[in-house]
Amino acid sequence: MKRLFVGTMGAAIAVALAACGSGSDAGSSSGPIEVGSWSPLSGPIAPSGTQTAAGAKAAFDEINAAGGIHGRKINFTTLDNAYDPQQTIQAARKLVGEKKVVAIVAANGTAPTAATFPFVLQQSKVPILFTYGGAAAWYTPPQAGLFGAQTLYEEQGKNIAEWAVSNGAKNIVVVHDDPKAFVNVADSVVAGATAKDSSVQVSKVAVKLSTTDYSPVVAQVKTKKPDAVVLIVPVPEAAAYLKQAKLQGVTAQTYGYAPDADPGLLKLAGDAAEGFHTLSLTKLPTDTSDPAVAAYVAALKKYATDQTPSFYSIYTYAGAKAFAKILEGIDGDITAESIGKAVESAGVIDTGLLPPLSFTSSQHLGTNEVIRLEVKNGAFAADGDFMAPSS
């Protein structure tokens, strides 16, 4: 009897531990659909983190108000990761182990999210979709359960380079921060420019991350006499460059990548931002003449009253909408496994805000398109529709 009791208890404990270790069957038939995310709600990256969290929340609140998915509400939980990998792992364990989420959607951060892959993707088999951030290595080769909707920074670099060359640039200087992630994007600018026109000269100027005094940097750029300058730096540094370039009389057209499409740049750089060229992952978040954008703005106003439209929140709002379209296509139990299969067989997913997304078993990054922007009269203006680099 003692052996029977111990054996029975051991089996029960094993089942319980297995249930705690994976969210793959959570929400399979009825009740709320548990979905999780992490975002930096504290620390230096909090201004963007609160926006990404608000965008996804507004979308899911809107979906729930309309009846949810097949009559089931989505219970969306965002945890603060302070943009720290270790805190992100702890958040992932809480979401998967305690909340029993069937998916991680619209999380914020490349390095923090990557730190969770062994536990979330490989051990727990819970999919991660539409992270704000990403890297080429995430999708080459594709990883089971990992799906992206954000054009890679390297693809952005090629697009910027082709744009500059198309505008007549023959001598391009790429100003970039020194960490490897920034160097990789800078190298893609070089590759994109020379692929477009082999006669184009491209040189690079490395800058220490978080540099505030851009006077010597601009002076170095000025000696190279460029006709185009590409900035692969965060918003504060891009603004610092633009202000110094104006002071020192550098008139070369200036380009940036999608992280610099931020109202903060306009505030920090002031009139020095006029004419700045950059990229957007989504449609303009303020263009309410577009019905899809108008719906986003209305949802944000109703469900995230402390937020104003931004490039951050419109991306995660669109990601949440894309995820809902995937759930709607599932005929049967909604599980981590069925979600992964549904993404690969969904065909084209069109949110009206992101480029049309398309996934297959061998292609887990849904797009390589962006919209080109230019600062005109103190505001971002779109230059055409979504487009991919030609190379």
CORRAHU-V383552 format. One record per residue. N is the residue number from 0. RES is the residue in one letter. OMEGA is omega in whole degrees, -180 to 180 (none if undefined). D_CENTER is the distance of its C-alpha to the mean C-alpha in Angstrom with 1 decimal. Layout:
((N RES OMEGA D_CENTER) (N RES OMEGA D_CENTER))
This chain:
((0 M 179 57.5) (1 K 180 55.7) (2 R 179 54.0) (3 L 180 53.0) (4 F -180 51.5) (5 V -180 49.6) (6 G -180 48.3) (7 T 179 47.3) (8 M 180 45.5) (9 G 178 43.7) (10 A 180 42.5) (11 A 180 41.3) (12 I 180 39.4) (13 A 179 37.7) (14 V -179 36.6) (15 A 180 35.3) (16 L 179 33.4) (17 A 180 31.9) (18 A 180 30.7) (19 C -173 29.1) (20 G -177 27.4) (21 S 177 25.4) (22 G -170 23.7) (23 S -178 24.3) (24 D -176 27.0) (25 A 176 25.9) (26 G -171 26.4) (27 S -173 28.1) (28 S -177 30.7) (29 S -179 30.9) (30 G -178 29.7) (31 P 174 26.2) (32 I -175 23.2) (33 E -180 21.6) (34 V -177 17.8) (35 G 178 16.0) (36 S 170 13.0) (37 W -177 12.7) (38 S 178 11.5) (39 P 179 13.4) (40 L 175 16.0) (41 S -180 18.4) (42 G -173 18.8) (43 P -179 17.7) (44 I -176 13.9) (45 A 180 15.0) (46 P 177 14.8) (47 S -178 11.0) (48 G 179 11.2) (49 T 179 13.8) (50 Q 179 12.0) (51 T 178 9.0) (52 A -178 12.0) (53 A -179 14.1) (54 G 180 12.1) (55 A 179 12.1) (56 K -180 15.7) (57 A 180 16.9) (58 A -178 16.1) (59 F 176 17.8) (60 D 179 20.6) (61 E 179 21.2) (62 I 179 21.3) (63 N 180 23.7) (64 A 180 25.8) (65 A 177 26.3) (66 G 178 27.6) (67 G -179 24.7) (68 I -177 24.4) (69 H 178 27.9) (70 G -179 29.3) (71 R 179 27.2) (72 K 175 25.0) (73 I 177 21.5) (74 N -173 21.7) (75 F -179 18.3) (76 T 175 18.3) (77 T 178 15.8) (78 L 179 17.1) (79 D 176 16.8) (80 N 179 15.9) (81 A -177 16.5) (82 Y -179 13.8) (83 D -177 16.6) (84 P -179 16.7) (85 Q 176 20.1) (86 Q 179 19.3) (87 T 177 16.3) (88 I 178 18.8) (89 Q 177 21.2) (90 A 180 18.8) (91 A 180 18.2) (92 R 178 22.0) (93 K -178 22.6) (94 L -178 20.3) (95 V -174 21.7) (96 G -176 25.2) (97 E -178 26.0) (98 K 180 23.9) (99 K -178 24.1) (100 V 176 20.7) (101 V 180 20.3) (102 A 169 16.5) (103 I -174 13.5) (104 V 173 11.0) (105 A 174 7.8) (106 A -176 8.3) (107 N 171 7.0) (108 G 180 7.6) (109 T -178 8.4) (110 A 178 12.1) (111 P -179 12.7) (112 T 180 11.2) (113 A -180 13.1) (114 A -178 16.2) (115 T -173 16.4) (116 F -178 16.6) (117 P -179 20.5) (118 F -173 21.1) (119 V -175 18.6) (120 L -170 18.4) (121 Q -179 21.7) (122 Q -174 24.0) (123 S 179 23.0) (124 K 177 21.7) (125 V -177 19.0) (126 P 175 16.0) (127 I -174 12.4) (128 L 165 10.3) (129 F 175 6.9) (130 T 169 5.1) (131 Y -173 2.3) (132 G -180 3.8) (133 G -180 6.8) (134 A -177 10.2) (135 A -178 12.9) (136 A 179 15.1) (137 W -169 13.0) (138 Y -179 14.2) (139 T -2 17.5) (140 P 180 19.3) (141 P 177 17.4) (142 Q 180 17.5) (143 A 176 19.0) (144 G -178 16.8) (145 L -177 13.4) (146 F -176 11.5) (147 G 178 8.2) (148 A -176 7.3) (149 Q 179 5.2) (150 T -176 8.1) (151 L 179 9.0) (152 Y 179 10.1) (153 E 176 13.5) (154 E 176 13.6) (155 Q 179 12.6) (156 G 177 15.5) (157 K -179 17.8) (158 N 179 17.1) (159 I -178 17.9) (160 A 180 21.0) (161 E 178 22.3) (162 W -179 22.0) (163 A 180 23.9) (164 V 178 26.5) (165 S 177 26.9) (166 N 174 27.7) (167 G -178 30.5) (168 A 177 29.1) (169 K -179 31.4) (170 N -174 30.8) (171 I 173 27.1) (172 V 178 26.3) (173 V 176 22.9) (174 V -175 22.4) (175 H 173 19.9) (176 D -170 19.7) (177 D 177 21.5) (178 P -173 19.2) (179 K -179 18.7) (180 A 179 15.0) (181 F 179 15.9) (182 V -180 19.1) (183 N 179 17.4) (184 V 178 15.6) (185 A 178 18.9) (186 D 179 20.7) (187 S 174 18.7) (188 V 179 19.9) (189 V -178 23.4) (190 A -179 23.3) (191 G -179 22.0) (192 A -178 24.6) (193 T 176 27.5) (194 A 179 26.7) (195 K -179 26.9) (196 D -175 30.1) (197 S 180 31.8) (198 S -178 33.8) (199 V 177 30.9) (200 Q 180 31.1) (201 V 175 27.9) (202 S -176 28.2) (203 K 175 25.8) (204 V -180 26.2) (205 A -178 24.6) (206 V 177 24.1) (207 K -180 24.0) (208 L 179 20.8) (209 S 174 21.2) (210 T 179 24.1) (211 T 179 25.5) (212 D -178 28.5) (213 Y 179 27.6) (214 S 179 31.2) (215 P 179 32.1) (216 V 180 28.8) (217 V 178 29.6) (218 A 178 33.2) (219 Q 178 32.3) (220 V -176 30.2) (221 K -180 33.2) (222 T -179 35.6) (223 K 177 33.7) (224 K -178 34.3) (225 P 170 31.0) (226 D 173 30.5) (227 A 177 26.7) (228 V 178 24.4) (229 V -179 20.8) (230 L 173 18.9) (231 I -175 16.3) (232 V 177 16.3) (233 P -175 14.7) (234 V -178 15.7) (235 P 180 19.0) (236 E 176 20.1) (237 A 178 19.3) (238 A 179 21.4) (239 A 177 24.1) (240 Y -176 24.4) (241 L -180 24.8) (242 K 179 27.4) (243 Q 179 29.3) (244 A 178 29.2) (245 K 180 30.8) (246 L -176 33.4) (247 Q 174 34.3) (248 G 175 34.5) (249 V -173 31.9) (250 T -180 31.5) (251 A 175 29.3) (252 Q -177 26.4) (253 T -178 23.2) (254 Y 175 19.7) (255 G 179 16.3) (256 Y -167 12.7) (257 A 179 9.7) (258 P -180 9.4) (259 D 174 13.0) (260 A -172 12.7) (261 D 178 13.5) (262 P 178 16.8) (263 G 178 17.5) (264 L -180 18.2) (265 L 179 20.8) (266 K -176 22.4) (267 L -176 22.7) (268 A -179 23.9) (269 G -177 26.0) (270 D 176 27.9) (271 A 179 26.9) (272 A -178 23.6) (273 E -180 25.5) (274 G 180 24.9) (275 F 179 21.7) (276 H 179 19.6) (277 T -175 15.9) (278 L 175 13.1) (279 S 176 10.8) (280 L -175 8.2) (281 T 170 10.3) (282 K -179 13.9) (283 L -177 15.3) (284 P -179 14.9) (285 T -177 18.6) (286 D -177 20.2) (287 T 171 22.0) (288 S 176 24.3) (289 D -176 21.8) (290 P -179 22.5) (291 A 178 19.0) (292 V 179 17.8) (293 A 179 21.1) (294 A 177 20.5) (295 Y -179 17.1) (296 V 179 19.0) (297 A 179 21.9) (298 A 179 20.0) (299 L -180 18.4) (300 K -177 21.9) (301 K -171 23.5) (302 Y 177 21.3) (303 A -169 19.5) (304 T -180 22.4) (305 D -176 21.4) (306 Q 172 18.3) (307 T -178 18.3) (308 P -180 16.0) (309 S 177 13.0) (310 F 179 10.0) (311 Y -174 8.0) (312 S 179 10.1) (313 I 178 10.5) (314 Y -177 7.0) (315 T 173 7.7) (316 Y 180 11.3) (317 A 178 10.9) (318 G 177 9.2) (319 A 178 12.2) (320 K 178 14.5) (321 A 179 13.7) (322 F 179 14.4) (323 A 178 17.6) (324 K 178 18.7) (325 I 180 18.6) (326 L -179 20.6) (327 E -179 23.1) (328 G -179 23.9) (329 I 178 25.0) (330 D -177 28.8) (331 G -178 29.9) (332 D 174 28.5) (333 I 180 24.8) (334 T 176 24.0) (335 A -179 21.4) (336 E -178 23.4) (337 S 177 23.7) (338 I 179 20.1) (339 G 179 19.3) (340 K -178 22.2) (341 A 178 21.3) (342 V -176 17.9) (343 E -178 19.8) (344 S -173 22.5) (345 A -174 20.7) (346 G -180 21.2) (347 V 178 19.2) (348 I -176 16.9) (349 D 179 16.9) (350 T -174 15.3) (351 G -178 16.6) (352 L 173 13.4) (353 L 168 11.1) (354 P 175 13.1) (355 P -176 15.3) (356 L -180 13.9) (357 S -178 16.5) (358 F 171 16.8) (359 T 179 20.0) (360 S -179 21.3) (361 S -179 20.7) (362 Q -176 17.4) (363 H 172 14.4) (364 L -167 11.7) (365 G -177 12.2) (366 T 169 12.0) (367 N -177 12.4) (368 E 176 13.0) (369 V 171 12.2) (370 I 178 14.6) (371 R -179 16.7) (372 L 171 17.6) (373 E 177 20.6) (374 V 179 21.8) (375 K -180 25.0) (376 N 175 27.3) (377 G -180 24.8) (378 A 176 21.9) (379 F 178 19.1) (380 A -179 20.6) (381 A 176 19.3) (382 D -179 21.1) (383 G -176 21.2) (384 D 179 19.0) (385 F 179 16.1) (386 M 178 17.3) (387 A 173 16.8) (388 P -177 18.5) (389 S -177 22.0) (390 S none 22.4))
